[in-house]
Amino acid sequence: MKDKYFIDTNILVYANDRSDTEKHEKAGQLILKGMAQGNSAVSTQILSEFYVTVTRKIKNPLPAHVAKKEILLFKNMEVVDVDFHCVIQAINISAGHHISFWDALVIAAAQKAKCNVLYSEDLNPGQKIGSLIIINPF
C-alpha cells in the first residue's frame, strides 16, 4: 500500500514561489505526484494559510485571482475540513507533545485524513505522533 501524505502550507507556497529554485521544483513534484496518485491531502487551514502567504508574504506576491486558481487546482487532493473534533484533538496533541496549537491542528487534520506521512519544513523531521511521521522533503 502506498503512503498517504498530508502537505503543509510551506510546501504549497514553495511550489508557487520561484525564489528558491530547488525547493520550488521539489515541492511542485511532490504535489503533482500526490494529485496523480490520489494519495495526498490538505486541510482548509492549509488552504487559508496558503492564500494569505502567497498574496501577502512572499517576495513576489501572487494576485488574488492567481492564488484562487491555484487553490482550485488543490481540490484534486483530499481537502479535510477543520472541525470541532480537530480542534479538540489539536489541543490534546499540543499539550501532549509540547508543540504550538496551529502545528497541532495540522497534525490533527492529517490524522483525520488517515495520512501516515506529513510533509513539512516547519515541524520536527522524524518525529512520530501516533501513526503519523513528519518528513522534511527538502
KOLMIMAR-639334 format. One record per residue (C-alpha): residue in three letters; y, z, x. Coordinates in Angstrom, 1 decimal. Each point is the difference from the previous one (the first is absolute). Last residue first. Layout:
N
SITE, ALA, Y, Z, X
...
END
This chain:
138
SITE, PHE, 19.3, 1.5, 14.0
SITE, PRO, -2.5, 0.4, -2.8
SITE, ASN, 0.6, 3.8, -0.2
SITE, ILE, -3.0, 1.3, -1.8
SITE, ILE, -0.4, 2.9, -2.3
SITE, ILE, -3.5, 0.8, -1.3
SITE, LEU, -0.6, 0.8, -3.6
SITE, SER, -3.3, 1.7, -1.0
SITE, GLY, 1.7, 3.4, -0.5
SITE, ILE, 3.0, -0.1, 2.3
SITE, LYS, -0.9, -1.4, 3.4
SITE, GLN, 2.5, -0.2, 2.8
SITE, GLY, -0.7, -2.9, 2.5
SITE, PRO, 3.6, -1.1, 0.1
SITE, ASN, 2.4, 2.8, -1.1
SITE, LEU, 2.4, -1.5, -2.6
SITE, ASP, 3.0, -2.3, 0.4
SITE, GLU, -1.5, -3.2, 1.3
SITE, SER, -2.2, -0.3, -3.1
SITE, TYR, -3.2, -1.7, -1.0
SITE, LEU, -2.0, 2.3, -2.3
SITE, VAL, -3.7, -0.6, 0.0
SITE, ASN, -2.7, 1.2, -2.4
SITE, CYS, 1.7, -1.2, -3.1
SITE, LYS, -1.1, 1.4, -3.4
SITE, ALA, 3.3, -1.1, -1.7
SITE, LYS, 0.6, 3.6, -0.9
SITE, GLN, -0.6, 0.9, 3.6
SITE, ALA, 2.6, -2.4, 1.2
SITE, ALA, 2.4, 1.4, -2.6
SITE, ALA, -0.6, 3.6, 1.2
SITE, ILE, 0.5, -1.1, 3.6
SITE, VAL, 3.4, -1.7, -0.9
SITE, LEU, 0.9, 3.2, -1.9
SITE, ALA, -0.9, 2.1, 3.1
SITE, ASP, 2.5, -2.1, 2.0
SITE, TRP, 2.7, 0.8, -2.5
SITE, PHE, -1.0, 3.7, -0.1
SITE, SER, 0.3, 0.3, 3.7
SITE, ILE, -3.0, 1.1, 2.0
SITE, HIS, -1.5, 3.4, 0.6
SITE, HIS, -3.6, -1.0, -0.9
SITE, GLY, -0.8, 2.4, -2.8
SITE, ALA, 3.6, 0.4, -1.3
SITE, SER, 0.7, -3.7, 0.0
SITE, ILE, -3.4, -0.9, -1.3
SITE, ASN, 0.3, 2.4, -2.9
SITE, ILE, 3.5, -1.1, -0.9
SITE, ALA, -1.2, -3.6, 0.2
SITE, GLN, -2.9, 0.7, -2.4
SITE, ILE, 2.5, 1.4, -2.5
SITE, VAL, 2.3, -3.1, 0.4
SITE, CYS, -3.0, -2.4, -0.2
SITE, HIS, -1.2, 1.7, -3.2
SITE, PHE, 3.4, -0.4, -1.6
SITE, ASP, 0.1, -3.7, 0.8
SITE, VAL, 0.8, -2.3, 2.9
SITE, ASP, -1.3, -3.3, -1.4
SITE, VAL, -2.3, -1.9, 2.3
SITE, VAL, 0.5, -3.7, 0.7
SITE, GLU, -3.1, -1.8, 1.0
SITE, MET, 1.0, -2.9, 2.2
SITE, ASN, 1.0, -3.4, -1.4
SITE, LYS, 2.9, 1.7, -1.6
SITE, PHE, 1.4, 0.0, 3.6
SITE, LEU, 1.3, -3.5, -0.6
SITE, LEU, 2.4, 1.3, -2.7
SITE, ILE, 1.3, 2.5, 2.5
SITE, GLU, 0.8, -2.8, 2.4
SITE, LYS, 1.9, -1.9, -2.8
SITE, LYS, 2.0, 3.2, -0.7
SITE, ALA, 1.0, 0.3, 3.6
SITE, VAL, 1.2, -3.6, -0.1
SITE, HIS, 2.1, 0.7, -3.2
SITE, ALA, 1.5, 3.1, 1.5
SITE, PRO, 1.2, -1.8, 3.1
SITE, LEU, -1.9, 1.0, 3.1
SITE, PRO, 1.6, 2.3, 2.6
SITE, ASN, 0.3, -1.2, 3.6
SITE, LYS, -0.1, 3.2, 2.2
SITE, ILE, -2.1, 1.9, -2.6
SITE, LYS, 1.3, 2.8, -2.2
SITE, ARG, 1.5, -1.4, -3.2
SITE, THR, -2.0, -2.8, -1.7
SITE, VAL, -3.2, 0.3, 2.0
SITE, THR, 0.0, 3.8, -0.1
SITE, VAL, 0.9, 0.4, -3.7
SITE, TYR, -2.5, -2.5, -1.2
SITE, PHE, -2.8, 1.3, 2.3
SITE, GLU, 0.5, 3.6, -1.2
SITE, SER, -0.3, -1.1, -3.6
SITE, LEU, -3.2, -2.1, 0.8
SITE, ILE, -1.5, 2.9, 1.9
SITE, GLN, 0.7, 2.5, -2.9
SITE, THR, -1.5, -2.4, -2.5
SITE, SER, -3.2, 0.1, 2.1
SITE, VAL, -1.7, -2.4, 2.4
SITE, ALA, -3.6, -1.3, 0.1
SITE, SER, -2.2, -2.2, 2.1
SITE, ASN, -3.5, -1.3, -0.5
SITE, GLY, 0.4, -3.3, -1.8
SITE, GLN, -1.2, -2.0, 2.9
SITE, ALA, 2.9, -2.5, 0.0
SITE, MET, 2.5, 2.7, -0.8
SITE, GLY, -1.3, 2.3, 2.7
SITE, LYS, 0.0, -2.7, 2.6
SITE, LEU, 3.5, -1.1, -1.0
SITE, ILE, 1.3, 3.6, 0.4
SITE, LEU, -1.7, 0.6, 3.4
SITE, GLN, 1.1, -3.4, 1.3
SITE, GLY, 3.6, 0.6, -1.0
SITE, ALA, 0.0, 3.5, 1.6
SITE, LYS, -1.4, -1.4, 3.3
SITE, GLU, 2.5, -2.9, 0.1
SITE, HIS, 3.1, 2.2, -0.7
SITE, LYS, -1.3, 2.7, 2.3
SITE, GLU, -0.2, -2.4, 2.9
SITE, THR, 3.3, -1.8, -0.9
SITE, ASP, 2.1, 3.2, -0.2
SITE, SER, 3.4, -1.0, -1.6
SITE, ARG, -1.8, -2.3, -2.4
SITE, ASP, 0.2, 2.4, -3.0
SITE, ASN, -2.1, -1.1, -3.0
SITE, ALA, -3.5, 0.8, 1.2
SITE, TYR, 1.5, 3.0, 1.8
SITE, VAL, 1.2, 1.4, -3.4
SITE, LEU, -3.4, -0.4, -1.6
SITE, ILE, -1.6, 1.9, 2.9
SITE, ASN, 2.7, 2.7, -0.1
SITE, THR, -0.6, 0.6, -3.7
SITE, ASP, -3.6, 1.2, 0.4
SITE, ILE, -2.9, -2.3, -0.8
SITE, PHE, -3.2, 1.4, -1.5
SITE, TYR, -3.4, -1.3, 1.0
SITE, LYS, -3.3, -0.7, -1.4
SITE, ASP, -2.6, -0.3, 2.7
SITE, LYS, -2.7, -2.7, -0.5
SITE, MET, -3.4, 0.9, -1.3
END
